[in-house]
Amino acid sequence: MIDRYSRQRYEIVVRGRLSNRYEYTFDGASLVACNGQTTLRANVVDQSQLYGLLNRLRDLGIELVSVNPAAETGDAA
């Protein structure tokens, strides 16, 4: 069983506006579009899950802008 407190929250910024249908493609990450970019906010268990999300972006041809650890907020993504 995975303890939700062991997860790290990341904000992944991509170029362009992604529709909410991509939330399921990216393991339920929340999507926030603003100023021609979309921020995916996701909780990941380990680096392999993070790399999996990044690989999906690459496979879909979505341009990556940045990947940053995010402050914990208490809500689950």
N, C-alpha and C positions, 0 to 999 in steps of 0.2 A: 504494500500500500504506500502511495506517495503522500507525504505530508505537504500540504499546501504552503506551509511556512518555509519549506526548503527551496521553493521556486524563486527564480530571479525575474524581475520585471524588466522588459526592454521596450524601447521605442525605436521602431525601424521606419525611417522616412524614405519614401519612394517618389519619383517624379510622376506627375499625373494624378488624375482623380480616379480612384478605384471605387466601384459600386459595392454596396453592402453584401452582395452575393459572394464576395471573396472572403468573408469572415469564416465560412466553413472550409475554404481552401487553405486557410492559414490557421488551422487548429483553434478556431473560435476567437482569434485576436480581434479586438475592437478596432474599427477603422474611423479615422477622423480626417476629412478632407478640408484643406484650406490653402489658398494662394497657389494653386497649381500643383500641390503636393498632397500626399496622403500619409498619415502617420498610423502605423500598425502598433498597437499596444498589446503586448503578449507576455504571459507568464510562461517561462520555460523551466524545465526540470534540470537540464544539463546542456553542455555545449553541443552535443549531437542533435538535440532538438532544435537549438538555435540555427545550426548549420542546415538542418532540414528545411526550416522556413526560408533561409537565404537561398538555398538551392531551388526551391519552388519559385521564388521571385525570378531567378536566373532563367529557369526553364520556361517561364511564361513571357520572358523578354521584358520584364519590368525593370526600369533603371533604378538602382539603389543610390540614395543620396547619403544616408548616414545610419549608423547603428549605435545606440547609446543605452547604458543601463539607466533605468528610471527610478525615481523615488517610489518607495512602497506607499500605497494608499489605502490598503485594507479591503478594496473591492477586487473581485476576481475577474480576469479577462477571459 
